[in-house]
Amino acid sequence: MTDGRNQERTLVLLRHAKAEQSRDAPDGERPLTARGHADAAAAGAWLARHTLLPDVVVCSATRRTRQTWHGVAMGMTGSPPEGGPAASTPVVRYEAGAYEAQPDDLLELVRAVEPGAGTVLLIAHNPGVSLLSALLDPERADPDGLRTTDLVVHRPTTRWAELAPGGAPITARHTARG
């Protein structure tokens, strides 16, 4: 990998797919709905069609975000990551701190990404992930925030470690529905 000085960087923010509403299970253990699984796969297919396959995935450690990542991986490659996807396998970091995180906390997780990573996928929760998008591009961010399985593509203008508010314009957005 390169040191990231002259490399184009892409940050894709993804709000997790639709999860079950359960009063019996802890919030962090809520699984995806059938629609959530289909939408996650559709998000992965959209990323593949737009050549946005991640080098690094930073994913909240909750059940619904892990299931979202699994669906995205299947949609990108047609097979689950443990089955050997056709593309190179991204580095996946499950981060407990991404659950109920504030935008500054999520920004710190992105800043810690290895310098040579070209495309980073962050799978997290509202309101943090929506607020992070608005922090990175206040002019183009959706004032209503991200809905389930919304993808927002940001193009940072600096190295990951130097990413700052206003430093990553939005270049694309998509709501994945399977």
Backbone as JSON Lines, residues from 0, in Angstrom:
{"i":0,"aa":"M","n":[0.83,-1.19,0.0],"ca":[0.0,0.0,0.0],"c":[0.87,1.25,0.0]}
{"i":1,"aa":"T","n":[0.29,2.32,-0.46],"ca":[1.01,3.58,-0.49],"c":[0.87,4.29,0.84]}
{"i":2,"aa":"D","n":[1.55,5.41,0.97],"ca":[1.42,6.18,2.2],"c":[0.19,7.08,2.18]}
{"i":3,"aa":"G","n":[-0.54,7.12,1.09],"ca":[-1.79,7.85,1.03],"c":[-1.67,9.32,0.68]}
{"i":4,"aa":"R","n":[-0.45,9.79,0.37],"ca":[-0.26,11.22,0.08],"c":[-0.98,11.67,-1.18]}
{"i":5,"aa":"N","n":[-0.83,10.94,-2.26],"ca":[-1.39,11.37,-3.55],"c":[-2.58,10.52,-3.98]}
{"i":6,"aa":"Q","n":[-3.1,9.76,-3.09],"ca":[-4.16,8.82,-3.4],"c":[-5.53,9.47,-3.2]}
{"i":7,"aa":"E","n":[-6.45,9.15,-4.09],"ca":[-7.82,9.61,-3.89],"c":[-8.46,8.77,-2.81]}
{"i":8,"aa":"R","n":[-9.17,9.4,-1.91],"ca":[-9.83,8.71,-0.82],"c":[-11.34,8.82,-0.98]}
{"i":9,"aa":"T","n":[-12.02,7.76,-0.55],"ca":[-13.48,7.74,-0.59],"c":[-13.97,7.2,0.74]}
{"i":10,"aa":"L","n":[-14.89,7.93,1.35],"ca":[-15.52,7.5,2.58],"c":[-17.0,7.29,2.28]}
{"i":11,"aa":"V","n":[-17.46,6.06,2.48],"ca":[-18.87,5.74,2.28],"c":[-19.49,5.53,3.65]}
{"i":12,"aa":"L","n":[-20.49,6.34,3.95],"ca":[-21.23,6.19,5.2],"c":[-22.5,5.41,4.9]}
{"i":13,"aa":"L","n":[-22.79,4.43,5.74],"ca":[-23.97,3.59,5.56],"c":[-24.68,3.46,6.9]}
{"i":14,"aa":"R","n":[-25.94,3.86,6.91],"ca":[-26.76,3.57,8.09],"c":[-27.23,2.13,7.96]}
{"i":15,"aa":"H","n":[-27.17,1.38,9.03],"ca":[-27.55,-0.03,9.01],"c":[-28.93,-0.23,8.39]}
{"i":16,"aa":"A","n":[-29.18,-1.45,7.94],"ca":[-30.46,-1.8,7.33],"c":[-31.55,-1.93,8.4]}
{"i":17,"aa":"K","n":[-32.78,-2.07,7.94],"ca":[-33.95,-2.12,8.83],"c":[-33.86,-3.3,9.78]}
{"i":18,"aa":"A","n":[-34.06,-3.02,11.06],"ca":[-33.98,-4.04,12.11],"c":[-35.34,-4.3,12.74]}
{"i":19,"aa":"E","n":[-35.45,-5.48,13.31],"ca":[-36.67,-5.86,14.05],"c":[-36.86,-4.91,15.24]}
{"i":20,"aa":"Q","n":[-38.11,-4.66,15.58],"ca":[-38.43,-3.93,16.8],"c":[-38.72,-4.97,17.86]}
{"i":21,"aa":"S","n":[-37.94,-5.02,18.91],"ca":[-38.12,-6.04,19.92],"c":[-38.04,-5.41,21.31]}
{"i":22,"aa":"R","n":[-38.98,-5.77,22.13],"ca":[-38.94,-5.33,23.53],"c":[-38.24,-6.37,24.39]}
{"i":23,"aa":"D","n":[-38.07,-7.58,23.84],"ca":[-37.51,-8.68,24.62],"c":[-35.98,-8.72,24.58]}
{"i":24,"aa":"A","n":[-35.4,-8.32,23.46],"ca":[-33.94,-8.4,23.31],"c":[-33.31,-7.03,23.56]}
{"i":25,"aa":"P","n":[-32.07,-7.02,24.05],"ca":[-31.37,-5.74,24.18],"c":[-31.23,-5.07,22.8]}
{"i":26,"aa":"D","n":[-31.19,-3.76,22.77],"ca":[-31.15,-3.03,21.5],"c":[-30.0,-3.49,20.61]}
{"i":27,"aa":"G","n":[-28.85,-3.72,21.18],"ca":[-27.68,-4.13,20.4],"c":[-27.79,-5.51,19.78]}
{"i":28,"aa":"E","n":[-28.78,-6.29,20.19],"ca":[-28.96,-7.65,19.67],"c":[-30.12,-7.77,18.69]}
{"i":29,"aa":"R","n":[-30.73,-6.65,18.32],"ca":[-31.85,-6.72,17.37],"c":[-31.35,-7.14,16.0]}
{"i":30,"aa":"P","n":[-31.99,-8.18,15.39],"ca":[-31.59,-8.64,14.06],"c":[-32.27,-7.82,12.96]}
{"i":31,"aa":"L","n":[-31.76,-7.98,11.76],"ca":[-32.4,-7.34,10.61],"c":[-33.72,-8.03,10.28]}
{"i":32,"aa":"T","n":[-34.61,-7.27,9.67],"ca":[-35.84,-7.83,9.11],"c":[-35.5,-8.45,7.76]}
{"i":33,"aa":"A","n":[-36.47,-9.15,7.17],"ca":[-36.26,-9.7,5.82],"c":[-35.96,-8.57,4.84]}
{"i":34,"aa":"R","n":[-36.69,-7.47,4.96],"ca":[-36.42,-6.32,4.1],"c":[-35.01,-5.78,4.35]}
{"i":35,"aa":"G","n":[-34.59,-5.76,5.6],"ca":[-33.24,-5.29,5.93],"c":[-32.17,-6.11,5.25]}
{"i":36,"aa":"H","n":[-32.33,-7.43,5.25],"ca":[-31.36,-8.31,4.58],"c":[-31.32,-8.01,3.08]}
{"i":37,"aa":"A","n":[-32.49,-7.87,2.46],"ca":[-32.56,-7.58,1.02],"c":[-31.95,-6.21,0.71]}
{"i":38,"aa":"D","n":[-32.24,-5.23,1.55],"ca":[-31.7,-3.89,1.33],"c":[-30.18,-3.85,1.48]}
{"i":39,"aa":"A","n":[-29.65,-4.61,2.45],"ca":[-28.2,-4.66,2.63],"c":[-27.52,-5.23,1.38]}
{"i":40,"aa":"A","n":[-28.09,-6.3,0.83],"ca":[-27.53,-6.89,-0.4],"c":[-27.62,-5.89,-1.56]}
{"i":41,"aa":"A","n":[-28.72,-5.14,-1.62],"ca":[-28.87,-4.13,-2.66],"c":[-27.83,-3.01,-2.5]}
{"i":42,"aa":"A","n":[-27.51,-2.67,-1.27],"ca":[-26.46,-1.66,-1.03],"c":[-25.12,-2.17,-1.54]}
{"i":43,"aa":"G","n":[-24.82,-3.43,-1.28],"ca":[-23.57,-4.01,-1.77],"c":[-23.5,-4.04,-3.28]}
{"i":44,"aa":"A","n":[-24.61,-4.38,-3.93],"ca":[-24.65,-4.38,-5.39],"c":[-24.42,-2.98,-5.94]}
{"i":45,"aa":"W","n":[-25.01,-1.97,-5.29],"ca":[-24.82,-0.58,-5.73],"c":[-23.34,-0.18,-5.59]}
{"i":46,"aa":"L","n":[-22.73,-0.55,-4.46],"ca":[-21.31,-0.24,-4.27],"c":[-20.46,-0.89,-5.36]}
{"i":47,"aa":"A","n":[-20.74,-2.15,-5.69],"ca":[-19.98,-2.85,-6.73],"c":[-20.18,-2.19,-8.08]}
{"i":48,"aa":"R","n":[-21.42,-1.84,-8.43],"ca":[-21.69,-1.19,-9.72],"c":[-20.97,0.15,-9.85]}
{"i":49,"aa":"H","n":[-20.75,0.81,-8.73],"ca":[-20.1,2.13,-8.75],"c":[-18.62,2.06,-8.37]}
{"i":50,"aa":"T","n":[-18.06,0.86,-8.39],"ca":[-16.65,0.62,-8.1],"c":[-16.24,1.25,-6.76]}
{"i":51,"aa":"L","n":[-17.05,1.0,-5.76],"ca":[-16.79,1.52,-4.42],"c":[-16.56,0.38,-3.42]}
{"i":52,"aa":"L","n":[-15.8,-0.62,-3.84],"ca":[-15.5,-1.74,-2.96],"c":[-14.51,-1.26,-1.89]}
{"i":53,"aa":"P","n":[-14.82,-1.49,-0.63],"ca":[-13.97,-0.94,0.43],"c":[-12.67,-1.7,0.63]}
{"i":54,"aa":"D","n":[-11.65,-0.94,1.01],"ca":[-10.39,-1.52,1.47],"c":[-10.49,-1.81,2.97]}
{"i":55,"aa":"V","n":[-11.24,-0.94,3.66],"ca":[-11.43,-1.06,5.1],"c":[-12.91,-0.85,5.4]}
{"i":56,"aa":"V","n":[-13.44,-1.7,6.28],"ca":[-14.81,-1.54,6.78],"c":[-14.71,-1.3,8.28]}
{"i":57,"aa":"V","n":[-15.29,-0.19,8.73],"ca":[-15.4,0.1,10.15],"c":[-16.88,-0.07,10.47]}
{"i":58,"aa":"C","n":[-17.19,-1.06,11.3],"ca":[-18.57,-1.46,11.53],"c":[-18.88,-1.51,13.02]}
{"i":59,"aa":"S","n":[-19.98,-0.91,13.4],"ca":[-20.45,-1.05,14.77],"c":[-20.55,-2.53,15.1]}
{"i":60,"aa":"A","n":[-20.39,-2.87,16.35],"ca":[-20.4,-4.28,16.75],"c":[-21.79,-4.83,17.04]}
{"i":61,"aa":"T","n":[-22.85,-4.05,16.85],"ca":[-24.19,-4.57,17.12],"c":[-24.56,-5.63,16.09]}
{"i":62,"aa":"R","n":[-25.55,-6.43,16.44],"ca":[-25.99,-7.5,15.56],"c":[-26.49,-6.96,14.22]}
{"i":63,"aa":"R","n":[-27.3,-5.9,14.25],"ca":[-27.88,-5.39,13.0],"c":[-26.83,-4.79,12.07]}
{"i":64,"aa":"T","n":[-25.77,-4.19,12.61],"ca":[-24.73,-3.64,11.73],"c":[-23.85,-4.76,11.18]}
{"i":65,"aa":"R","n":[-23.56,-5.78,12.0],"ca":[-22.79,-6.92,11.5],"c":[-23.57,-7.66,10.41]}
{"i":66,"aa":"Q","n":[-24.88,-7.81,10.6],"ca":[-25.7,-8.44,9.57],"c":[-25.79,-7.55,8.33]}
{"i":67,"aa":"T","n":[-25.82,-6.25,8.53],"ca":[-25.82,-5.34,7.38],"c":[-24.53,-5.54,6.58]}
{"i":68,"aa":"W","n":[-23.38,-5.59,7.26],"ca":[-22.11,-5.78,6.56],"c":[-22.12,-7.11,5.8]}
{"i":69,"aa":"H","n":[-22.6,-8.16,6.42],"ca":[-22.63,-9.46,5.76],"c":[-23.47,-9.38,4.48]}
{"i":70,"aa":"G","n":[-24.63,-8.74,4.55],"ca":[-25.48,-8.58,3.36],"c":[-24.82,-7.73,2.3]}
{"i":71,"aa":"V","n":[-24.15,-6.65,2.72],"ca":[-23.44,-5.79,1.77],"c":[-22.35,-6.6,1.07]}
{"i":72,"aa":"A","n":[-21.59,-7.37,1.84],"ca":[-20.51,-8.18,1.25],"c":[-21.07,-9.17,0.24]}
{"i":73,"aa":"M","n":[-22.19,-9.79,0.56],"ca":[-22.81,-10.73,-0.38],"c":[-23.27,-10.0,-1.64]}
{"i":74,"aa":"G","n":[-23.84,-8.82,-1.46],"ca":[-24.31,-8.05,-2.61],"c":[-23.18,-7.56,-3.49]}
{"i":75,"aa":"M","n":[-22.01,-7.3,-2.89],"ca":[-20.86,-6.82,-3.67],"c":[-20.25,-7.94,-4.5]}
{"i":76,"aa":"T","n":[-20.26,-9.16,-3.93],"ca":[-19.48,-10.24,-4.53],"c":[-20.3,-11.46,-4.93]}
{"i":77,"aa":"G","n":[-21.49,-11.57,-4.41],"ca":[-22.3,-12.75,-4.68],"c":[-22.01,-13.89,-3.74]}
{"i":78,"aa":"S","n":[-21.05,-13.73,-2.83],"ca":[-20.76,-14.76,-1.84],"c":[-20.36,-14.08,-0.54]}
{"i":79,"aa":"P","n":[-20.61,-14.72,0.61],"ca":[-20.24,-14.1,1.88],"c":[-18.73,-13.99,2.01]}
{"i":80,"aa":"P","n":[-18.24,-13.05,2.82],"ca":[-16.81,-12.84,2.94],"c":[-16.04,-14.09,3.35]}
{"i":81,"aa":"E","n":[-16.62,-14.93,4.18],"ca":[-15.89,-16.13,4.58],"c":[-15.84,-17.17,3.47]}
{"i":82,"aa":"G","n":[-16.63,-16.97,2.41],"ca":[-16.63,-17.88,1.28],"c":[-15.64,-17.48,0.21]}
{"i":83,"aa":"G","n":[-14.88,-16.42,0.42],"ca":[-13.87,-16.02,-0.55],"c":[-14.43,-15.17,-1.67]}
{"i":84,"aa":"P","n":[-14.7,-13.9,-1.42],"ca":[-15.25,-13.04,-2.45],"c":[-14.32,-12.9,-3.64]}
{"i":85,"aa":"A","n":[-14.89,-12.54,-4.77],"ca":[-14.12,-12.39,-6.0],"c":[-13.12,-11.25,-5.9]}
{"i":86,"aa":"A","n":[-13.49,-10.19,-5.23],"ca":[-12.6,-9.04,-5.07],"c":[-11.69,-9.29,-3.87]}
{"i":87,"aa":"S","n":[-10.72,-8.38,-3.67],"ca":[-9.87,-8.53,-2.5],"c":[-10.71,-8.34,-1.24]}
{"i":88,"aa":"T","n":[-10.34,-9.02,-0.2],"ca":[-11.09,-8.96,1.05],"c":[-10.69,-7.72,1.83]}
{"i":89,"aa":"P","n":[-11.68,-6.91,2.23],"ca":[-11.34,-5.72,3.01],"c":[-10.95,-6.08,4.44]}
{"i":90,"aa":"V","n":[-10.23,-5.2,5.06],"ca":[-9.97,-5.3,6.49],"c":[-11.25,-4.85,7.18]}
{"i":91,"aa":"V","n":[-11.79,-5.68,8.08],"ca":[-13.03,-5.35,8.77],"c":[-12.73,-5.14,10.25]}
{"i":92,"aa":"R","n":[-13.1,-3.97,10.75],"ca":[-12.92,-3.65,12.17],"c":[-14.31,-3.47,12.79]}
{"i":93,"aa":"Y","n":[-14.65,-4.35,13.74],"ca":[-15.91,-4.2,14.48],"c":[-15.61,-3.34,15.7]}
{"i":94,"aa":"E","n":[-16.29,-2.22,15.79],"ca":[-16.0,-1.23,16.83],"c":[-17.2,-1.04,17.74]}
{"i":95,"aa":"A","n":[-17.08,-1.49,18.99],"ca":[-18.15,-1.3,19.97],"c":[-18.44,0.19,20.18]}
{"i":96,"aa":"G","n":[-17.4,1.01,20.04],"ca":[-17.56,2.45,20.24],"c":[-18.38,3.15,19.17]}
{"i":97,"aa":"A","n":[-18.7,2.46,18.09],"ca":[-19.53,3.08,17.04],"c":[-21.02,3.05,17.4]}
{"i":98,"aa":"Y","n":[-21.37,2.27,18.4],"ca":[-22.77,2.21,18.86],"c":[-23.03,3.41,19.76]}
{"i":99,"aa":"E","n":[-24.09,4.14,19.46],"ca":[-24.46,5.36,20.19],"c":[-23.35,6.41,20.15]}
{"i":100,"aa":"A","n":[-22.53,6.38,19.11],"ca":[-21.41,7.31,18.98],"c":[-21.87,8.69,18.5]}
{"i":101,"aa":"Q","n":[-21.18,9.68,18.97],"ca":[-21.36,11.04,18.49],"c":[-20.54,11.19,17.2]}
{"i":102,"aa":"P","n":[-20.82,12.21,16.4],"ca":[-20.06,12.36,15.14],"c":[-18.56,12.49,15.36]}
{"i":103,"aa":"D","n":[-18.13,13.16,16.41],"ca":[-16.69,13.27,16.67],"c":[-16.07,11.91,16.98]}
{"i":104,"aa":"D","n":[-16.82,11.04,17.64],"ca":[-16.32,9.69,17.94],"c":[-16.15,8.9,16.65]}
{"i":105,"aa":"L","n":[-17.13,9.0,15.75],"ca":[-17.04,8.3,14.46],"c":[-15.91,8.87,13.62]}
{"i":106,"aa":"L","n":[-15.74,10.18,13.66],"ca":[-14.64,10.82,12.93],"c":[-13.3,10.28,13.43]}
{"i":107,"aa":"E","n":[-13.16,10.07,14.73],"ca":[-11.91,9.51,15.27],"c":[-11.67,8.09,14.76]}
{"i":108,"aa":"L","n":[-12.73,7.3,14.63],"ca":[-12.58,5.95,14.08],"c":[-12.08,5.99,12.64]}
{"i":109,"aa":"V","n":[-12.59,6.94,11.87],"ca":[-12.15,7.08,10.47],"c":[-10.71,7.59,10.43]}
{"i":110,"aa":"R","n":[-10.36,8.52,11.29],"ca":[-8.99,9.05,11.31],"c":[-7.96,7.97,11.64]}
{"i":111,"aa":"A","n":[-8.39,6.91,12.31],"ca":[-7.47,5.84,12.71],"c":[-7.26,4.8,11.62]}
{"i":112,"aa":"V","n":[-7.93,4.96,10.49],"ca":[-7.78,4.01,9.38],"c":[-6.36,4.09,8.82]}
{"i":113,"aa":"E","n":[-5.85,2.94,8.38],"ca":[-4.5,2.92,7.83],"c":[-4.37,3.91,6.68]}
{"i":114,"aa":"P","n":[-3.26,4.62,6.59],"ca":[-3.09,5.69,5.61],"c":[-3.26,5.26,4.15]}
{"i":115,"aa":"G","n":[-2.91,4.03,3.83],"ca":[-2.97,3.58,2.45],"c":[-4.35,3.16,1.96]}
{"i":116,"aa":"A","n":[-5.34,3.15,2.83],"ca":[-6.69,2.74,2.41],"c":[-7.28,3.77,1.46]}
{"i":117,"aa":"G","n":[-7.8,3.28,0.35],"ca":[-8.43,4.18,-0.62],"c":[-9.9,4.41,-0.34]}
{"i":118,"aa":"T","n":[-10.63,3.31,-0.09],"ca":[-12.07,3.41,0.17],"c":[-12.38,2.81,1.53]}
{"i":119,"aa":"V","n":[-13.08,3.59,2.35],"ca":[-13.48,3.16,3.68],"c":[-15.0,3.16,3.74]}
{"i":120,"aa":"L","n":[-15.57,2.09,4.26],"ca":[-17.01,1.97,4.49],"c":[-17.24,2.0,5.99]}
{"i":121,"aa":"L","n":[-18.03,2.97,6.46],"ca":[-18.39,3.07,7.87],"c":[-19.86,2.71,7.99]}
{"i":122,"aa":"I","n":[-20.15,1.64,8.75],"ca":[-21.53,1.2,8.98],"c":[-21.86,1.5,10.43]}
{"i":123,"aa":"A","n":[-22.83,2.4,10.62],"ca":[-23.12,2.86,11.98],"c":[-24.61,3.2,12.13]}
{"i":124,"aa":"H","n":[-24.91,3.93,13.17],"ca":[-26.28,4.21,13.61],"c":[-26.59,5.71,13.57]}
{"i":125,"aa":"N","n":[-27.87,6.0,13.55],"ca":[-28.32,7.37,13.74],"c":[-28.45,7.64,15.23]}
{"i":126,"aa":"P","n":[-28.27,8.87,15.64],"ca":[-28.07,10.05,14.81],"c":[-26.6,10.29,14.43]}
{"i":127,"aa":"G","n":[-25.67,9.52,15.01],"ca":[-24.25,9.78,14.81],"c":[-23.8,9.79,13.37]}
{"i":128,"aa":"V","n":[-24.21,8.79,12.57],"ca":[-23.74,8.7,11.19],"c":[-24.3,9.84,10.34]}
{"i":129,"aa":"S","n":[-25.55,10.25,10.59],"ca":[-26.13,11.39,9.87],"c":[-25.41,12.69,10.24]}
{"i":130,"aa":"L","n":[-25.13,12.82,11.52],"ca":[-24.44,14.03,11.98],"c":[-23.01,14.08,11.47]}
{"i":131,"aa":"L","n":[-22.36,12.91,11.33],"ca":[-21.02,12.88,10.76],"c":[-21.06,13.35,9.31]}
{"i":132,"aa":"S","n":[-22.03,12.89,8.54],"ca":[-22.15,13.32,7.16],"c":[-22.31,14.84,7.08]}
{"i":133,"aa":"A","n":[-23.15,15.38,7.95],"ca":[-23.37,16.83,7.98],"c":[-22.12,17.58,8.44]}
{"i":134,"aa":"L","n":[-21.35,16.98,9.33],"ca":[-20.11,17.59,9.8],"c":[-19.09,17.67,8.66]}
{"i":135,"aa":"L","n":[-19.03,16.62,7.84],"ca":[-18.05,16.56,6.76],"c":[-18.43,17.43,5.57]}
{"i":136,"aa":"D","n":[-19.72,17.62,5.33],"ca":[-20.19,18.46,4.23],"c":[-21.5,19.13,4.63]}
{"i":137,"aa":"P","n":[-21.42,20.21,5.4],"ca":[-22.62,20.86,5.92],"c":[-23.56,21.39,4.82]}
{"i":138,"aa":"E","n":[-23.02,21.77,3.68],"ca":[-23.85,22.35,2.62],"c":[-24.66,21.32,1.85]}
{"i":139,"aa":"R","n":[-24.13,20.12,1.66],"ca":[-24.8,19.11,0.83],"c":[-25.48,18.0,1.62]}
{"i":140,"aa":"A","n":[-25.28,17.97,2.93],"ca":[-25.87,16.91,3.74],"c":[-27.4,17.01,3.73]}
{"i":141,"aa":"D","n":[-28.05,15.87,3.77],"ca":[-29.51,15.83,3.83],"c":[-29.95,16.31,5.21]}
{"i":142,"aa":"P","n":[-30.77,17.36,5.27],"ca":[-31.19,17.88,6.57],"c":[-32.03,16.88,7.37]}
{"i":143,"aa":"D","n":[-32.62,15.91,6.68],"ca":[-33.41,14.88,7.38],"c":[-32.56,13.7,7.83]}
{"i":144,"aa":"G","n":[-31.29,13.68,7.48],"ca":[-30.4,12.61,7.89],"c":[-30.54,11.37,7.03]}
{"i":145,"aa":"L","n":[-29.83,10.32,7.43],"ca":[-29.83,9.06,6.68],"c":[-30.96,8.16,7.17]}
{"i":146,"aa":"R","n":[-31.66,7.57,6.22],"ca":[-32.66,6.56,6.53],"c":[-31.98,5.19,6.52]}
{"i":147,"aa":"T","n":[-32.69,4.14,6.91],"ca":[-32.07,2.82,6.91],"c":[-31.56,2.5,5.51]}
{"i":148,"aa":"T","n":[-30.39,1.97,5.44],"ca":[-29.67,1.55,4.24],"c":[-29.41,2.71,3.27]}
{"i":149,"aa":"D","n":[-29.3,3.92,3.8],"ca":[-28.85,5.05,3.0],"c":[-27.34,5.03,2.94]}
{"i":150,"aa":"L","n":[-26.81,5.27,1.75],"ca":[-25.38,5.39,1.51],"c":[-25.07,6.83,1.12]}
{"i":151,"aa":"V","n":[-24.03,7.39,1.68],"ca":[-23.57,8.72,1.31],"c":[-22.08,8.62,1.04]}
{"i":152,"aa":"V","n":[-21.67,9.05,-0.14],"ca":[-20.27,8.97,-0.57],"c":[-19.62,10.34,-0.39]}
{"i":153,"aa":"H","n":[-18.57,10.37,0.41],"ca":[-17.79,11.58,0.66],"c":[-16.4,11.39,0.05]}
{"i":154,"aa":"R","n":[-15.81,12.46,-0.46],"ca":[-14.45,12.42,-1.01],"c":[-13.55,13.33,-0.16]}
{"i":155,"aa":"P","n":[-12.88,12.77,0.84],"ca":[-11.98,13.57,1.67],"c":[-10.89,14.23,0.84]}
{"i":156,"aa":"T","n":[-10.54,15.43,1.23],"ca":[-9.51,16.19,0.52],"c":[-8.15,16.11,1.23]}
{"i":157,"aa":"T","n":[-8.1,15.35,2.33],"ca":[-6.87,15.19,3.11],"c":[-6.63,13.72,3.4]}
{"i":158,"aa":"R","n":[-5.52,13.44,4.03],"ca":[-5.27,12.08,4.54],"c":[-6.3,11.75,5.6]}
{"i":159,"aa":"W","n":[-6.49,10.46,5.85],"ca":[-7.47,10.02,6.85],"c":[-7.19,10.66,8.21]}
{"i":160,"aa":"A","n":[-5.96,10.64,8.64],"ca":[-5.61,11.14,9.97],"c":[-5.89,12.63,10.13]}
{"i":161,"aa":"E","n":[-5.99,13.35,9.0],"ca":[-6.19,14.79,9.04],"c":[-7.63,15.19,8.71]}
{"i":162,"aa":"L","n":[-8.5,14.22,8.53],"ca":[-9.89,14.51,8.16],"c":[-10.53,15.43,9.2]}
{"i":163,"aa":"A","n":[-11.15,16.49,8.71],"ca":[-11.7,17.52,9.6],"c":[-13.09,17.94,9.12]}
{"i":164,"aa":"P","n":[-13.84,18.6,9.99],"ca":[-15.15,19.11,9.58],"c":[-15.05,19.93,8.3]}
{"i":165,"aa":"G","n":[-15.99,19.69,7.4],"ca":[-16.01,20.39,6.12],"c":[-15.01,19.86,5.11]}
{"i":166,"aa":"G","n":[-14.3,18.78,5.45],"ca":[-13.2,18.31,4.61],"c":[-13.5,17.12,3.71]}
{"i":167,"aa":"A","n":[-14.79,16.84,3.46],"ca":[-15.1,15.69,2.63],"c":[-16.44,15.92,1.91]}
{"i":168,"aa":"P","n":[-16.38,16.55,0.73],"ca":[-17.62,16.84,0.01],"c":[-18.39,15.56,-0.37]}
{"i":169,"aa":"I","n":[-19.7,15.67,-0.34],"ca":[-20.57,14.58,-0.78],"c":[-20.57,14.56,-2.31]}
{"i":170,"aa":"T","n":[-20.35,13.37,-2.88],"ca":[-20.35,13.23,-4.33],"c":[-21.48,12.34,-4.83]}
{"i":171,"aa":"A","n":[-22.08,11.55,-3.93],"ca":[-23.18,10.67,-4.35],"c":[-23.94,10.25,-3.1]}
{"i":172,"aa":"R","n":[-25.2,9.88,-3.32],"ca":[-26.0,9.29,-2.26],"c":[-26.98,8.31,-2.9]}
{"i":173,"aa":"H","n":[-27.39,7.33,-2.1],"ca":[-28.28,6.3,-2.62],"c":[-29.03,5.64,-1.47]}
{"i":174,"aa":"T","n":[-30.31,5.39,-1.67],"ca":[-31.08,4.6,-0.72],"c":[-31.26,3.22,-1.33]}
{"i":175,"aa":"A","n":[-30.68,2.22,-0.7],"ca":[-30.72,0.86,-1.24],"c":[-32.01,0.17,-0.81]}
{"i":176,"aa":"R","n":[-32.72,-0.34,-1.79],"ca":[-33.93,-1.12,-1.53],"c":[-33.88,-2.37,-2.39]}
{"i":177,"aa":"G","n":[-33.95,-3.53,-1.72],"ca":[-33.85,-4.8,-2.42],"c":[-35.2,-5.36,-2.8]}
